[in-house]
Amino acid sequence: MPSDLIVHRPEGLYCPPGDFYIDPWRPVERAVITHAHSDHARMGSAHYLAHEGSAGTLRNRLGAGIALQTLAYGETIDHQGVKLSLHPAGHVLGSAQVRVEHGGQVWVASGDYKLERDGTCPPFEPVRCHTFITESTFGLPIYRWPAQPALFADINAWWAANAAAGRASVLFAYAFGKAQRLLHGVDAGIGPIVVHGAVEPLNAVYRAAGIALPPTLRVTDPGVTKDLLRRALVIAPPSAAGTPWLKRFGEHSDAFASGWMLVRGARRRRGVDRGFVMSDHADWPGLLQAIGATGAERVIVTHGSTAVMVRWLCEQGLDAQVFATEYGSDDDNEDDAAAAPEAAP
């Protein structure tokens, strides 16, 4: 029986014949990175390999001087007899699934992914394989996302109502991925859009990659008045909640964009006026569709609701198991935490 192409080690998911790791959580010699969220892309490794669309965010987060090699989607390299290629994951800009082929076996590590097109990154593409390593962040049947048109209709209506009442609309969303997806999808004709200092550098990366985002302002920009702020949509990371920075906006309505907002208790714990159900991870139907499309007979689940997903897959006749990892769930790692906080007035 052939040896496994990818195994679990204390440093992360390891490919023995290729001598590299995929999204390691400890510093290693060679790291293949699925995307630039900080629970998957960590500092300290000697060499990094990632999709070319991740170059800007990885250098922004891990340092401009990292040793980084990039590939286009579908481009194949041969490393120590292992064929390796990257394929769209649909999660955030530059996100990729990792396809590994050696000795007649094909394994795919998904990283984080979603199936719905959002216009800010290439959509997920299923890759046929023998073994599929999948996330399961929202791997429970209750998690089913609204369609994008319905989601943005709700956000636009909330913003428009607040603007008409002279209240700023403060929308908390993670700085990398969700913030840009919101900017791409909202109706910028409703009013001005203000972003936190943790968001704007990542907006610049998306714009440089050709992703259309509406004009955005910082609260310190010339011409930003109290009257303008009362009509504005304000996009800020969750870490900005309760900080002096929010005092600039006076009376405001706040909301949080996350897949967890589907659960009433999660919105209550956040203490916000509104919760918008929006995730950059696949919901339950999306996970099942993605797994089925790979044709894999063996599935390894890495994080999230692993027990439920493994049980369901086994009931369908698949060989399923869990790899215990140190990845976060829905970016609960606060990927914006490294950004300098904005000063109060």
Secondary structure, DSSP 8 states (H G I E B T S, - for coil): ----SSEEETTEEEETTTTEEES-SS--SEEE-S--STTTS-TT-SEEEEEGGGHHHHHHHH-TT--EEEE-TT-EEEETTEEEEEEE-SSSTT-EEEEEEETTEEEEE--S---S--SSS--------SEEEEEETT-STT-----HHHHHHHHHHHHHHHHHTT-EEEEE--TTTHHHHHHHHS-GGGS-EEE-TTTHHHHHHHHHTT------B-TTSTT--HHHHTT-EEEE-GGGTTSGGGGGG-SEEEEEEEGGGGSHHHHHHHT-SEEEE--SS--HHHHHHHHHHHT-SEEEEEEESHHHHHHHHHHTT-EEEE------STTTTTTTTTS------
